[in-house]
Amino acid sequence: MKKLLLTLLLTTSLVTTGAFAQARSPVDGTSESNTVAPDEGPASKGRQLYGYYFERFYRDLFLFGDDGQAREFKNTWEHKFDDGDELDSPIGSKAAIDELVKVGSLIGCSEKFDGACLYRRAFRAYTKFHYHPADGTPNLVDPVERAKWASEWEHKFDASPDLLTEVGADSAIRKMRDSLGQRFDYVYSQTQTKSERDTIRANFAGIGVPITLTNDETMKLGAPIELLAHEPPANSPAFGLVHYGDVIVKVGGKPVSEMTNKEALQASLGPIGSHQSLTVRRKAKNGGVVFLNFDIVRAHVMAPLAKTAPTGDATIGIPVQLINTEKLKLGGESYLLAGEPFDNGPAKGKLHEGDVIVAADGVSFDGMTMNEAVDKIRGPAGTRVALTVRAKGDTATKQVLVTRRTIEKHAVHYTALPKDIGYIKVDQFMSQNVPDDYAAAVARTVLPLVSQKLAENMDALSQAKVAEFNALKRILDHNGALTEQTLPIAAEAAKLYDELGVIGGGIIIDLDDDPGGDLQVFHTLASMSLLQGTIYATPKRDPGTDQIIVHEEVLMPDFETIFNHPLGTGPKKSDVQTAARRPLLIPATMPLMVLVNGESASASELFSGMMQANRRALIIGESTVGKGVGQTVIDLPYGRSLHVTTFEFLPGGMKSDWTGVIVDKAVSPVHGKNNAQVDAAVAEIDQANARARARIDAAATSLKLHQQFFGADMKERESEDNKPIGEQDNILLH
């Protein structure tokens, strides 16, 4: 069973295949922010990230506060750490950013919890930023609709006790959010907000062990543990009936509160064509709830264009997420289960996959929630924690002493496959180190292929380039990164691959289960991967105004063109700008395959859709989620944040919301593994290289034949030239 892990480094919701189908936690929607350039050194990353958060708060102050507050904030915080070295280390930059975030998010509110101020800030965020491109929902860009919505929600809870407590205030904000009808608007708790910041920063203090629960399959459902439905795919029998946000209440007339997670899964299965009754709880627009009953005919939910029908039981085709597991009290069957420790983590060799962690520093986890237990294990780098663990299959416990330290969490993983093929797995587009790691992975594939070709030449310049490329490859193989000095070397190798006509190798970019992330991280990866073409177009609300601007970015070989024009006016009304582009690192002629599945969402859909629309890569796997809208992150007081939908993105200029990316070659994973997709991608690369070789061979054969014919013609001409003029054939001499 596939899970999205709750780790000691990154906290997010547990996900299981649940009762119906796999679903991913709605963690990272494609959002707008700045990113870190792949050629930036590590010292500048902290400064770049600090600048990103400063600009975010400064932007919000202009929209939520007043000019005086904005100026004061700018004067105090913009250059506060310029002269020190705090931002040059992970620990120092974290402390500086945390200080900035605390002060920035509280401006206008007291340090003591003030639910009314929290609600008011959220209300302003929606009125200033929100944009919903679909019909039938409140359109806050329209001043009439916005005024109508505001009259209902601005003071809705003024006389309510809800805003007196944190739980009540959070609930009130979520009700306000639900009224807007946008399925990817999120209200992040303190834990989720911190987790997102940690994900972006990619540096964590911890022990480096992923954590799940010991009994998520056998866990009893019912409050607080519930099954949250995600949007069924278009070929599901539940499509159009069940929607994201519905809570599964009954399956086959039996309450899920009387089942385990595994029993709910089994109840959803049955013969193809058989009927299954289902009851869901749905939030009503008035803030209440309604219960809806459906009769669903079971079917095999096949990948598009699949040629072989699956066998075995059919399903009702609803992705679900097991939620509120963090509220479960530990003890009995529920304990923290260790995954495989990270290779660079301090727990490597001390904890092992399958170990059950029952206590920390002598304090038992019995009666604690998962988050409370994890907090006991977390701590500052350099401190120690004594864990009480049971080895897998053992009943006896033992003490394990681990010294916490700062660990860099990587979201890009590289594997060198046979036949000079580079396999690049991208977990998400959120972390600041994604562009660096991606660039290094690409270069590790391209450099040796160009070196091999150049080595055929014996001139000094070629041999010097071979030495330079090989030296850089050795650095990257030892976890080095491309720097400002070495990035041009990798770009030159990509250019030479095309110019020299190198044939061989290829790249597989695996975006299976990738939930997306940051728009600018995507942009950086796109620039390194595509020679020319439209990256994307985004109809986007201009914050604080009633105008929708279409922002379009087009890559050219040597620069980038950016178009901005009001929605409905067309490119002729565009404000056109040009900008320097990131250097291309994937050669334009190298075979490129992109893997996606039913859990690929947001920025991963944007990337694969862009590649497909520009005919640059073959897309292999399953149709993607269909999240074609993006969110801007708004920080709220007291550690909360909002993901507010502000734009729609069109990969390669094509609409993708709800539909997702339809693959070029349908290959379904087997038992959660993507080996079949990788095998299909390797086969396609082999065929592409074989076709290229065949073209070269055909061209060489054609050239040889033409040379032979031309040589014969020249001899015949020469023969005629040597004859007396009266005997010469004028046709041959013409």
Residue pairs with C-beta under 8 A, 6 or more apart in sequence:
1 16
1 17
1 216
1 217
1 672
2 15
2 16
2 17
2 22
2 513
2 672
3 14
3 15
3 16
3 212
3 216
4 12
4 13
4 14
4 15
4 24
4 25
4 27
5 12
5 14
5 210
5 211
5 212
5 339
6 12
6 13
6 14
6 210
6 211
6 212
6 325
6 326
6 370
6 374
7 206
7 209
7 210
7 211
7 339
8 206
8 207
8 208
8 209
8 210
8 211
8 374
8 377
8 378
9 198
9 204
9 206
9 208
9 407
9 409
10 195
10 198
10 199
10 204
10 409
11 191
11 192
11 194
11 195
11 198
11 371
11 374
12 25
12 27
12 192
12 195
13 25
13 27
13 321
13 323
13 325
13 326
14 25
14 212
14 213
14 216
14 322
14 325
15 22
15 23
15 24
15 25
15 321
15 322
16 216
16 217
16 261
16 321
16 322
17 265
18 227
18 261
18 264
18 265
18 319
18 320
18 321
18 322
19 227
19 248
19 251
19 256
19 261
19 264
19 265
19 267
19 268
19 318
19 320
20 229
20 248
20 265
20 268
20 315
20 316
20 317
20 318
20 319
20 320
21 301
21 315
21 317
21 318
21 319
21 320
21 598
22 319
22 598
22 599
22 672
23 230
23 319
23 320
23 321
23 599
24 230
24 321
24 513
24 515
24 599
24 601
25 321
25 515
26 184
26 186
26 230
26 244
26 515
27 192
27 195
27 196
27 515
28 196
28 199
28 428
28 429
28 430
28 515
28 516
28 517
28 518
28 602
29 184
29 186
29 515
29 516
29 601
29 602
29 627
29 629
29 630
29 631
29 643
30 429
30 516
30 517
30 518
30 519
30 522
30 602
30 603
30 606
30 627
30 630
30 631
30 649
31 517
31 518
31 519
31 630
31 631
31 632
31 633
31 643
32 518
32 519
32 520
32 630
32 631
32 632
32 633
32 646
32 647
33 52
33 56
33 200
33 518
33 519
33 520
33 633
34 48
34 51
34 52
34 55
34 520
35 432
35 435
35 518
35 520
35 521
35 523
35 524
36 44
36 45
36 48
36 49
36 432
36 433
36 435
36 436
37 48
37 435
37 524
37 582
38 435
38 436
38 438
38 439
38 481
38 482
38 487
38 524
38 528
38 582
39 482
39 483
39 484
39 487
40 48
40 484
41 483
41 484
43 87
43 88
45 93
45 432
45 433
46 86
46 87
46 88
46 89
46 90
46 92
46 93
46 96
47 87
47 88
47 93
48 432
49 93
49 97
49 200
49 201
49 432
50 81
50 87
50 93
50 96
50 97
50 100
53 97
53 100
53 101
53 104
54 77
54 78
54 100
54 104
56 633
56 635
57 73
57 77
57 100
57 101
57 104
57 105
57 107
57 635
58 70
58 73
58 74
58 78
59 543
60 104
60 125
60 634
60 635
61 69
61 70
61 73
61 104
61 107
62 70
62 544
63 124
63 128
63 129
63 543
63 544
64 108
64 121
64 124
64 125
64 128
65 107
65 108
69 107
69 108
73 104
73 107
77 100
77 103
77 104
80 96
80 100
81 87
81 96
85 92
86 92
86 93
86 95
86 96
87 93
87 96
90 201
90 203
90 406
90 408
91 205
91 381
91 406
93 201
94 201
94 203
97 197
97 201
101 197
101 635
104 635
105 635
105 636
105 637
105 638
105 639
106 637
106 638
108 117
108 121
108 637
109 117
109 118
109 121
109 637
109 638
110 117
113 166
113 638
114 637
115 162
115 163
115 164
115 165
115 166
115 168
115 169
115 172
116 158
116 163
117 637
118 163
118 169
118 173
118 636
118 637
118 638
118 640
119 157
119 163
119 169
119 172
119 173
119 176
121 636
121 637
122 173
122 176
122 177
122 187
122 636
122 642
123 150
123 153
123 154
123 176
125 634
125 636
125 642
125 644
126 140
126 176
126 177
126 180
126 642
126 644
127 140
127 146
127 150
128 543
128 544
129 541
129 543
129 544
129 632
129 634
129 644
129 646
130 140
130 180
130 182
130 185
130 541
130 644
130 645
130 646
131 140
131 141
131 539
131 540
131 541
131 548
131 645
131 646
131 647
131 648
132 138
132 139
132 140
132 180
132 181
132 182
132 645
133 539
133 629
133 648
133 657
134 181
134 657
136 181
137 180
137 181
137 182
138 145
138 146
138 148
138 149
138 179
138 180
138 181
139 145
139 146
140 146
140 149
140 180
141 541
141 546
141 547
141 548
142 546
143 546
149 179
149 180
152 179
153 176
153 179
156 172
156 176
157 163
157 172
160 168
160 172
161 168
162 168
162 169
162 171
162 172
163 169
163 172
166 638
170 187
170 189
170 640
173 187
173 642
174 187
175 283
175 287
177 185
177 187
177 642
178 245
178 283
178 285
178 287
179 285
180 645
182 629
182 645
183 231
183 243
183 244
183 245
184 627
184 629
184 631
184 643
184 645
185 631
185 642
185 643
185 644
185 645
186 631
186 642
186 643
187 640
187 642
188 196
188 640
188 641
188 642
188 643
189 639
189 640
190 638
190 639
190 640
191 326
191 371
192 641
193 635
193 639
193 640
193 641
194 639
196 430
196 633
196 641
198 204
199 409
199 428
199 430
199 431
200 430
200 431
200 432
200 518
201 431
201 432
202 408
202 409
202 410
202 411
202 431
202 432
202 433
203 406
203 407
203 408
203 409
204 406
204 407
204 409
205 378
205 379
205 380
205 381
205 404
205 405
205 406
205 407
206 345
206 377
206 378
206 379
206 404
206 407
207 341
207 345
207 346
207 347
207 351
207 377
207 385
207 402
207 404
208 341
208 342
208 344
208 345
208 346
208 347
208 348
208 407
209 338
209 339
209 341
209 342
209 345
209 347
209 351
210 338
210 339
210 340
210 342
211 336
211 337
211 338
211 339
211 357
211 370
211 374
212 336
212 337
212 339
213 219
213 325
213 328
213 334
213 335
213 336
213 337
213 370
214 333
214 334
214 335
214 336
214 337
214 356
215 333
215 334
216 261
216 322
216 325
217 260
217 261
217 262
218 260
218 261
218 262
218 333
219 225
219 260
219 261
219 322
219 325
219 328
219 333
219 334
220 259
220 260
221 227
221 256
221 257
221 259
221 260
221 261
221 264
222 255
222 256
222 257
222 258
223 257
224 324
224 327
224 328
225 322
225 323
225 324
225 325
225 327
225 328
226 247
226 248
226 256
226 322
226 323
226 324
227 247
227 248
227 256
227 264
227 320
227 321
227 322
227 323
228 245
228 246
228 247
228 248
228 320
228 321
228 322
228 323
229 242
229 243
229 244
229 245
229 246
229 247
229 248
229 280
229 318
229 319
229 320
230 244
230 318
230 319
230 320
230 321
231 243
231 244
231 319
231 625
231 626
232 238
232 239
232 241
232 242
232 317
232 318
232 319
233 239
233 301
233 317
233 319
233 598
233 623
234 623
234 626
234 658
234 659
235 301
235 302
235 304
235 317
236 299
236 301
236 316
236 317
236 318
237 296
237 297
237 298
237 299
237 301
237 316
237 317
238 278
238 294
238 296
238 316
238 317
238 318
239 317
241 294
241 296
242 278
242 280
242 294
242 318
243 282
245 282
245 283
246 280
246 281
246 282
246 292
247 280
247 281
247 282
248 256
248 264
248 278
248 279
248 280
248 318
248 320
249 255
249 256
249 279
249 280
249 281
249 291
250 256
250 277
250 278
250 279
251 259
251 264
251 267
251 268
251 276
251 277
251 278
252 267
252 276
252 277
253 277
254 267
256 264
259 267
261 322
268 276
268 315
268 316
268 318
269 298
269 313
269 314
269 315
270 276
270 298
270 313
270 314
271 298
271 313
271 314
272 298
272 299
272 300
272 313
272 314
273 297
273 298
273 299
273 314
274 297
274 298
274 314
275 295
275 296
275 297
275 298
276 295
276 296
276 297
276 298
276 316
277 293
277 294
277 295
277 296
278 293
278 294
278 295
278 296
278 316
278 318
279 291
279 292
279 293
279 294
280 291
280 292
280 294
281 289
281 290
281 291
282 289
282 290
282 291
282 292
283 289
284 290
296 316
298 313
298 314
298 315
298 316
299 314
299 315
299 317
300 309
300 310
300 314
300 315
301 315
301 317
302 309
302 310
302 668
303 621
303 622
303 623
303 663
303 666
303 667
303 668
304 622
304 623
304 662
304 663
304 666
305 663
305 665
305 666
306 666
306 668
319 598
325 370
326 369
326 370
326 371
327 369
328 334
328 369
328 370
329 367
329 368
329 369
330 336
330 365
330 366
330 367
330 368
330 369
330 370
330 373
331 365
331 366
331 367
335 356
335 357
335 358
335 365
336 356
336 357
336 358
336 365
336 370
336 373
336 374
337 354
337 355
337 356
337 357
338 347
338 351
338 352
338 353
338 354
338 355
338 356
338 357
338 389
339 353
340 352
340 353
341 347
341 348
341 349
341 350
341 351
341 352
341 353
342 348
342 407
342 409
344 407
344 408
345 407
346 402
346 403
346 404
346 405
346 407
347 400
347 402
350 400
350 401
350 402
351 357
351 387
351 389
351 400
351 402
352 391
352 392
353 392
354 391
354 392
354 393
355 389
355 390
355 391
355 392
356 389
356 390
356 392
357 365
357 373
357 377
357 387
357 388
357 389
358 364
358 365
358 388
358 389
358 390
358 397
359 365
359 387
359 388
360 373
360 376
360 377
360 385
360 386
360 387
360 388
361 376
361 385
361 386
362 386
362 388
363 376
364 388
365 372
365 373
365 376
368 376
376 385
377 385
377 387
378 404
379 385
379 404
380 404
381 404
381 405
381 406
382 403
382 404
382 405
383 403
383 404
384 401
384 402
384 403
384 404
385 401
385 402
385 404
386 399
386 400
386 401
387 399
387 400
387 401
387 402
388 397
388 398
388 399
388 400
389 397
389 398
389 400
390 396
390 397
390 398
391 398
408 433
409 431
410 431
410 433
410 437
411 426
411 427
411 428
411 430
411 431
411 433
411 434
411 437
412 424
412 425
412 426
412 427
412 433
412 434
412 437
412 438
412 441
413 424
413 425
413 427
414 422
414 423
414 424
414 425
414 437
414 440
414 441
414 444
415 422
415 423
415 425
416 422
416 423
416 444
416 445
417 423
417 508
417 678
417 682
419 504
419 505
419 506
419 682
419 685
419 686
420 445
420 448
420 449
420 504
420 505
420 506
421 445
421 505
421 506
421 507
421 508
421 682
421 685
422 441
422 442
422 444
422 445
422 505
422 506
422 507
422 508
423 508
423 510
423 678
424 438
424 441
424 442
424 507
424 508
424 509
424 510
425 510
426 434
426 438
426 509
426 510
426 511
426 514
426 525
426 604
427 513
427 514
428 434
428 514
428 515
428 516
428 517
429 514
429 516
429 517
429 518
429 521
429 522
429 525
429 602
429 603
429 604
429 607
430 516
430 517
430 518
430 521
431 517
431 521
434 517
434 521
434 525
435 521
435 524
435 525
435 528
436 481
436 482
437 481
438 525
438 528
439 481
439 482
439 487
439 490
439 528
439 585
440 476
440 480
440 481
440 482
442 490
442 507
442 528
442 529
442 585
442 586
443 472
443 473
443 476
443 482
443 490
443 493
443 585
444 473
444 476
444 477
445 505
445 507
446 490
446 493
446 494
446 497
446 505
446 585
446 586
446 587
446 590
447 469
447 470
447 472
447 473
447 476
447 490
447 493
448 469
448 470
448 473
449 497
449 502
449 504
449 505
450 469
450 493
450 496
450 497
450 500
450 502
451 465
451 466
451 469
451 470
451 473
453 496
453 497
453 500
453 502
454 462
454 463
454 465
454 466
454 469
454 496
454 500
455 462
455 463
455 466
457 463
465 496
468 489
469 489
469 493
472 486
472 489
472 490
475 486
476 482
482 490
487 583
488 583
490 583
490 585
491 583
491 584
491 585
494 583
494 584
494 585
494 586
494 587
495 584
495 587
496 502
497 587
497 589
497 590
498 587
498 588
498 589
501 696
502 587
502 589
503 689
503 692
503 693
503 696
504 689
505 590
505 591
505 685
505 689
506 590
506 591
506 592
506 593
506 685
506 688
506 689
507 586
507 590
507 591
507 592
507 593
508 593
508 594
508 595
508 678
508 681
508 682
508 685
509 529
509 592
509 593
509 594
509 595
509 607
509 617
510 595
510 674
510 677
510 678
511 594
511 595
511 596
511 600
511 604
511 607
511 608
512 595
512 596
512 597
512 599
512 600
512 621
512 669
512 674
512 677
513 597
513 599
513 600
514 599
514 600
514 601
514 603
514 604
515 599
515 601
515 602
515 604
516 601
516 602
516 603
516 604
516 605
516 606
516 627
517 602
517 603
518 603
519 603
519 606
519 630
519 649
521 603
522 603
522 606
522 607
523 535
523 553
524 582
525 607
526 535
526 555
526 607
526 610
527 535
527 555
527 560
527 581
527 582
527 583
527 584
528 582
528 583
528 584
528 585
528 586
529 584
529 585
529 586
529 592
529 611
529 616
530 555
530 584
530 586
530 610
530 611
530 614
530 616
531 555
531 557
531 584
531 588
531 616
532 554
532 555
532 556
532 557
532 614
533 554
533 555
533 610
533 613
533 614
533 616
533 652
534 552
534 553
534 554
534 555
534 610
534 613
534 614
534 652
534 653
535 553
535 554
535 555
535 610
535 652
536 552
536 553
536 606
536 610
536 649
536 650
536 651
536 652
536 653
537 550
537 551
537 552
537 553
537 649
537 650
537 653
538 550
538 551
538 552
538 630
538 647
538 648
538 649
538 650
539 548
539 549
539 550
539 567
539 647
539 648
539 650
540 548
540 549
540 550
540 551
540 646
540 647
540 648
541 547
541 548
541 549
541 646
541 647
542 548
542 549
543 632
543 646
547 566
547 567
548 566
548 567
549 564
549 565
549 566
549 567
550 563
550 564
550 565
550 566
550 567
551 562
551 563
551 564
551 647
552 562
552 563
552 564
552 571
552 574
552 653
553 560
553 561
553 562
553 563
554 560
554 561
554 562
554 563
555 581
556 581
557 584
558 581
559 578
559 579
559 580
559 581
560 578
560 579
560 580
560 581
561 576
561 577
561 578
561 579
562 576
562 577
562 578
562 579
563 571
563 574
563 575
563 576
564 574
564 575
564 577
565 571
565 572
565 573
565 574
565 575
566 573
586 592
589 692
591 684
591 685
591 688
591 689
592 611
592 616
592 617
592 618
593 617
593 618
593 620
593 681
593 684
593 685
594 607
594 608
594 611
594 612
594 617
594 618
594 619
594 620
595 620
595 621
595 674
595 677
595 678
595 681
596 604
596 605
596 608
596 619
596 620
596 621
596 622
596 623
596 624
596 661
596 663
597 621
597 622
597 624
597 669
597 674
597 677
598 622
598 623
598 624
598 625
599 625
600 608
600 621
600 624
600 625
600 661
601 624
601 625
601 627
602 625
602 627
602 630
604 624
605 624
605 625
605 626
605 627
605 628
605 651
605 656
605 660
605 661
606 649
606 651
606 656
607 651
608 617
608 619
608 624
608 651
608 661
609 651
609 652
609 654
609 656
609 661
610 651
610 652
611 617
611 619
611 652
612 619
612 651
612 652
612 661
612 664
613 651
613 652
613 653
613 654
614 652
618 664
618 665
618 681
618 684
619 661
619 663
619 664
619 665
620 663
620 664
620 665
620 667
620 677
620 680
620 681
620 684
621 663
621 666
621 667
621 668
621 669
621 674
621 677
622 663
622 666
622 667
622 668
622 669
623 660
623 661
623 662
623 663
624 660
624 661
625 660
626 656
626 657
626 658
626 659
626 660
627 657
627 660
628 648
628 649
628 650
628 655
628 656
628 657
628 658
628 659
628 660
629 645
629 647
629 648
629 649
629 657
630 645
630 646
630 647
630 648
630 649
631 643
631 644
631 645
631 646
632 643
632 644
632 646
632 647
633 641
633 642
633 643
633 644
634 641
634 642
634 643
634 644
635 641
636 642
648 655
648 657
649 656
650 656
651 661
665 680
665 684
667 676
667 677
667 680
668 676
669 675
669 676
669 677
670 676
716 732
717 732
717 733
720 728
720 729
720 732
720 733
721 728
721 733
